[in-house]
Amino acid sequence: MSATFTMYSTPWCGYCHRLKRQLNQEGITFAEVDIEQDPDSAFIVEQANGGNQTVPTLVFSDGSALTNPSLAQVKDQLALISG
């Protein structure tokens, strides 16, 4: 499976670490951007979250976004996109 979403995260985010581990265990590939290292990406996260820099925020190839999703939610969204 090719990377069909980008995960916006920070190095200190426990929820980010957990989701990354789960995705890797499932073999789900994704791109990752640290919003502290890439200030422009923080704006993308704010747009998806009503002005808040909430991570993890996942932005999918179709433009949809999920904030702090479960592994099941990510799988459901990927199924919708590839549908």
N, CA and C atoms as an extended XYZ file, in Angstrom:
249
Properties=species:S:1:pos:R:3:atomname:S:1:resname:S:1:resid:I:1 pbc="F F F"
N         0.857       -1.182        0.000 N   MET     1
C         0.000        0.000        0.000 CA  MET     1
C         0.901        1.243        0.000 C   MET     1
N         0.675        2.160       -0.926 N   SER     2
C         1.482        3.374       -0.978 CA  SER     2
C         0.955        4.386        0.036 C   SER     2
N         1.791        5.378        0.313 N   ALA     3
C         1.406        6.403        1.288 CA  ALA     3
C         0.234        7.205        0.730 C   ALA     3
N        -0.918        7.092        1.377 N   THR     4
C        -2.101        7.822        0.911 CA  THR     4
C        -2.509        8.904        1.894 C   THR     4
N        -1.676        9.088        2.923 N   PHE     5
C        -1.946       10.184        3.844 CA  PHE     5
C        -0.650       10.665        4.475 C   PHE     5
N        -0.751       11.866        5.030 N   THR     6
C         0.361       12.463        5.768 CA  THR     6
C        -0.066       12.606        7.213 C   THR     6
N         0.795       12.168        8.118 N   MET     7
C         0.550       12.352        9.539 CA  MET     7
C         1.357       13.565       10.004 C   MET     7
N         0.648       14.530       10.556 N   TYR     8
C         1.285       15.689       11.156 CA  TYR     8
C         1.401       15.411       12.646 C   TYR     8
N         2.612       15.560       13.172 N   SER     9
C         2.876       15.152       14.546 CA  SER     9
C         3.924       16.052       15.185 C   SER     9
N         4.248       15.736       16.434 N   THR    10
C         5.369       16.349       17.150 CA  THR    10
C         6.143       15.216       17.822 C   THR    10
N         7.425       15.449       18.129 N   PRO    11
C         8.229       14.390       18.746 CA  PRO    11
C         7.757       13.991       20.142 C   PRO    11
N         7.099       14.883       20.844 N   TRP    12
C         6.705       14.634       22.232 CA  TRP    12
C         5.279       14.105       22.380 C   TRP    12
N         4.590       13.897       21.285 N   CYS    13
C         3.170       13.495       21.326 CA  CYS    13
C         3.036       11.983       21.506 C   CYS    13
N         2.557       11.559       22.659 N   GLY    14
C         2.352       10.144       22.941 CA  GLY    14
C         1.325        9.505       22.025 C   GLY    14
N         0.256       10.230       21.692 N   TYR    15
C        -0.766        9.701       20.785 CA  TYR    15
C        -0.175        9.458       19.397 C   TYR    15
N         0.731       10.343       18.991 N   CYS    16
C         1.401       10.188       17.691 CA  CYS    16
C         2.251        8.926       17.687 C   CYS    16
N         3.033        8.733       18.733 N   HIS    17
C         3.892        7.553       18.821 CA  HIS    17
C         3.066        6.271       18.787 C   HIS    17
N         1.960        6.243       19.515 N   ARG    18
C         1.112        5.052       19.555 CA  ARG    18
C         0.537        4.749       18.172 C   ARG    18
N        -0.004        5.774       17.517 N   LEU    19
C        -0.613        5.551       16.209 CA  LEU    19
C         0.439        5.136       15.180 C   LEU    19
N         1.604        5.746       15.204 N   LYS    20
C         2.680        5.364       14.280 CA  LYS    20
C         3.057        3.898       14.473 C   LYS    20
N         3.176        3.467       15.714 N   ARG    21
C         3.514        2.076       16.007 CA  ARG    21
C         2.431        1.138       15.452 C   ARG    21
N         1.170        1.475       15.674 N   GLN    22
C         0.072        0.639       15.190 CA  GLN    22
C         0.051        0.573       13.659 C   GLN    22
N         0.249        1.711       13.019 N   LEU    23
C         0.251        1.744       11.557 CA  LEU    23
C         1.403        0.915       11.000 C   LEU    23
N         2.569        1.057       11.605 N   ASN    24
C         3.725        0.285       11.153 CA  ASN    24
C         3.505       -1.212       11.337 C   ASN    24
N         2.887       -1.609       12.440 N   GLN    25
C         2.598       -3.021       12.681 CA  GLN    25
C         1.642       -3.578       11.637 C   GLN    25
N         0.753       -2.737       11.128 N   GLU    26
C        -0.223       -3.163       10.119 CA  GLU    26
C         0.326       -3.041        8.697 C   GLU    26
N         1.540       -2.483        8.558 N   GLY    27
C         2.128       -2.315        7.236 CA  GLY    27
C         1.519       -1.182        6.441 C   GLY    27
N         0.904       -0.236        7.129 N   ILE    28
C         0.285        0.913        6.462 CA  ILE    28
C         1.343        2.003        6.332 C   ILE    28
N         1.624        2.397        5.096 N   THR    29
C         2.648        3.405        4.854 CA  THR    29
C         2.039        4.803        4.856 C   THR    29
N         2.844        5.751        5.300 N   PHE    30
C         2.383        7.134        5.391 CA  PHE    30
C         3.593        8.052        5.400 C   PHE    30
N         3.349        9.292        5.066 N   ALA    31
C         4.374       10.322        5.185 CA  ALA    31
C         4.181       10.985        6.541 C   ALA    31
N         5.250       11.488        7.106 N   GLU    32
C         5.154       12.140        8.415 CA  GLU    32
C         5.829       13.505        8.369 C   GLU    32
N         5.172       14.483        8.988 N   VAL    33
C         5.708       15.834        9.066 CA  VAL    33
C         5.648       16.300       10.517 C   VAL    33
N         6.781       16.754       11.030 N   ASP    34
C         6.869       17.321       12.375 CA  ASP    34
C         6.513       18.800       12.279 C   ASP    34
N         5.387       19.194       12.865 N   ILE    35
C         4.932       20.581       12.722 CA  ILE    35
C         5.835       21.571       13.458 C   ILE    35
N         6.665       21.084       14.367 N   GLU    36
C         7.607       21.974       15.038 CA  GLU    36
C         8.805       22.271       14.151 C   GLU    36
N         9.131       21.378       13.243 N   GLN    37
C        10.252       21.574       12.322 CA  GLN    37
C         9.815       22.239       11.016 C   GLN    37
N         8.522       22.167       10.711 N   ASP    38
C         7.984       22.717        9.464 CA  ASP    38
C         6.802       23.631        9.804 C   ASP    38
N         7.077       24.910       10.085 N   PRO    39
C         6.016       25.827       10.519 CA  PRO    39
C         4.853       25.943        9.531 C   PRO    39
N         5.115       25.797        8.235 N   ASP    40
C         4.023       25.874        7.260 CA  ASP    40
C         3.016       24.745        7.458 C   ASP    40
N         3.505       23.598        7.898 N   SER    41
C         2.600       22.467        8.109 CA  SER    41
C         1.681       22.694        9.301 C   SER    41
N         2.114       23.495       10.265 N   ALA    42
C         1.256       23.803       11.412 CA  ALA    42
C        -0.022       24.495       10.940 C   ALA    42
N         0.077       25.286        9.880 N   PHE    43
C        -1.102       25.956        9.332 CA  PHE    43
C        -2.087       24.936        8.763 C   PHE    43
N        -1.574       23.880        8.123 N   ILE    44
C        -2.443       22.823        7.587 CA  ILE    44
C        -3.210       22.164        8.729 C   ILE    44
N        -2.509       21.899        9.832 N   VAL    45
C        -3.134       21.284       11.006 CA  VAL    45
C        -4.191       22.217       11.591 C   VAL    45
N        -3.876       23.494       11.665 N   GLU    46
C        -4.850       24.465       12.190 CA  GLU    46
C        -6.092       24.510       11.313 C   GLU    46
N        -5.925       24.459       10.007 N   GLN    47
C        -7.077       24.477        9.104 CA  GLN    47
C        -7.979       23.269        9.320 C   GLN    47
N        -7.383       22.132        9.600 N   ALA    48
C        -8.155       20.902        9.788 CA  ALA    48
C        -8.805       20.827       11.160 C   ALA    48
N        -8.354       21.675       12.105 N   ASN    49
C        -8.794       21.558       13.497 CA  ASN    49
C        -9.307       22.864       14.095 C   ASN    49
N        -9.969       23.653       13.291 N   GLY    50
C       -10.607       24.863       13.807 CA  GLY    50
C        -9.631       25.826       14.482 C   GLY    50
N        -8.414       25.916       13.959 N   GLY    51
C        -7.429       26.845       14.504 CA  GLY    51
C        -6.500       26.236       15.540 C   GLY    51
N        -6.726       24.990       15.911 N   ASN    52
C        -5.889       24.336       16.921 CA  ASN    52
C        -4.797       23.498       16.271 C   ASN    52
N        -3.655       23.419       16.933 N   GLN    53
C        -2.554       22.582       16.464 CA  GLN    53
C        -2.620       21.224       17.170 C   GLN    53
N        -3.672       20.474       16.880 N   THR    54
C        -3.901       19.176       17.501 CA  THR    54
C        -3.240       18.084       16.667 C   THR    54
N        -2.436       17.265       17.323 N   VAL    55
C        -1.778       16.149       16.645 CA  VAL    55
C        -2.044       14.862       17.406 C   VAL    55
N        -2.045       13.735       16.732 N   PRO    56
C        -1.796       13.596       15.305 CA  PRO    56
C        -3.006       14.018       14.473 C   PRO    56
N        -2.707       14.698       13.383 N   THR    57
C        -3.704       15.003       12.375 CA  THR    57
C        -3.266       14.310       11.103 C   THR    57
N        -4.163       13.544       10.514 N   LEU    58
C        -3.886       12.835        9.277 CA  LEU    58
C        -4.660       13.505        8.160 C   LEU    58
N        -3.967       13.831        7.074 N   VAL    59
C        -4.604       14.406        5.894 CA  VAL    59
C        -4.420       13.407        4.761 C   VAL    59
N        -5.543       12.998        4.181 N   PHE    60
C        -5.558       11.952        3.167 CA  PHE    60
C        -5.479       12.526        1.764 C   PHE    60
N        -5.187       11.654        0.806 N   SER    61
C        -4.986       12.074       -0.580 CA  SER    61
C        -6.222       12.737       -1.179 C   SER    61
N        -7.395       12.447       -0.643 N   ASP    62
C        -8.622       13.064       -1.155 CA  ASP    62
C        -8.935       14.391       -0.464 C   ASP    62
N        -8.055       14.836        0.455 N   GLY    63
C        -8.255       16.101        1.154 CA  GLY    63
C        -8.967       15.967        2.480 C   GLY    63
N        -9.481       14.786        2.790 N   SER    64
C       -10.146       14.593        4.078 CA  SER    64
C        -9.097       14.529        5.190 C   SER    64
N        -9.544       14.738        6.426 N   ALA    65
C        -8.623       14.739        7.562 CA  ALA    65
C        -9.262       14.041        8.759 C   ALA    65
N        -8.410       13.428        9.575 N   LEU    66
C        -8.821       12.835       10.846 CA  LEU    66
C        -7.874       13.338       11.921 C   LEU    66
N        -8.427       13.648       13.082 N   THR    67
C        -7.613       14.113       14.198 CA  THR    67
C        -7.628       13.075       15.306 C   THR    67
N        -6.431       12.665       15.725 N   ASN    68
C        -6.247       11.662       16.766 CA  ASN    68
C        -7.149       10.439       16.545 C   ASN    68
N        -7.067        9.856       15.339 N   PRO    69
C        -7.954        8.726       15.046 CA  PRO    69
C        -7.439        7.422       15.642 C   PRO    69
N        -8.346        6.480       15.759 N   SER    70
C        -7.961        5.117       16.121 CA  SER    70
C        -7.456        4.424       14.859 C   SER    70
N        -6.796        3.294       15.030 N   LEU    71
C        -6.347        2.505       13.889 CA  LEU    71
C        -7.541        2.099       13.029 C   LEU    71
N        -8.638        1.724       13.660 N   ALA    72
C        -9.843        1.329       12.919 CA  ALA    72
C       -10.374        2.481       12.065 C   ALA    72
N       -10.353        3.691       12.599 N   GLN    73
C       -10.818        4.850       11.833 CA  GLN    73
C        -9.923        5.093       10.617 C   GLN    73
N        -8.624        4.931       10.796 N   VAL    74
C        -7.700        5.111        9.675 CA  VAL    74
C        -7.993        4.063        8.599 C   VAL    74
N        -8.160        2.811        9.003 N   LYS    75
C        -8.454        1.743        8.043 CA  LYS    75
C        -9.766        2.012        7.306 C   LYS    75
N       -10.779        2.474        8.029 N   ASP    76
C       -12.070        2.795        7.401 CA  ASP    76
C       -11.904        3.897        6.360 C   ASP    76
N       -11.145        4.923        6.711 N   GLN    77
C       -10.943        6.052        5.780 CA  GLN    77
C       -10.169        5.589        4.542 C   GLN    77
N        -9.148        4.756        4.738 N   LEU    78
C        -8.391        4.239        3.601 CA  LEU    78
C        -9.280        3.398        2.689 C   LEU    78
N       -10.204        2.630        3.271 N   ALA    79
C       -11.121        1.822        2.476 CA  ALA    79
C       -12.054        2.715        1.658 C   ALA    79
N       -12.490        3.825        2.222 N   LEU    80
C       -13.356        4.761        1.510 CA  LEU    80
C       -12.623        5.382        0.328 C   LEU    80
N       -11.361        5.740        0.540 N   ILE    81
C       -10.583        6.407       -0.499 CA  ILE    81
C       -10.288        5.446       -1.654 C   ILE    81
N        -9.916        4.216       -1.304 N   SER    82
C        -9.552        3.252       -2.351 CA  SER    82
C       -10.777        2.579       -2.953 C   SER    82
N       -11.922        2.743       -2.270 N   GLY    83
C       -13.194        2.184       -2.549 CA  GLY    83
C       -13.538        1.757       -3.879 C   GLY    83
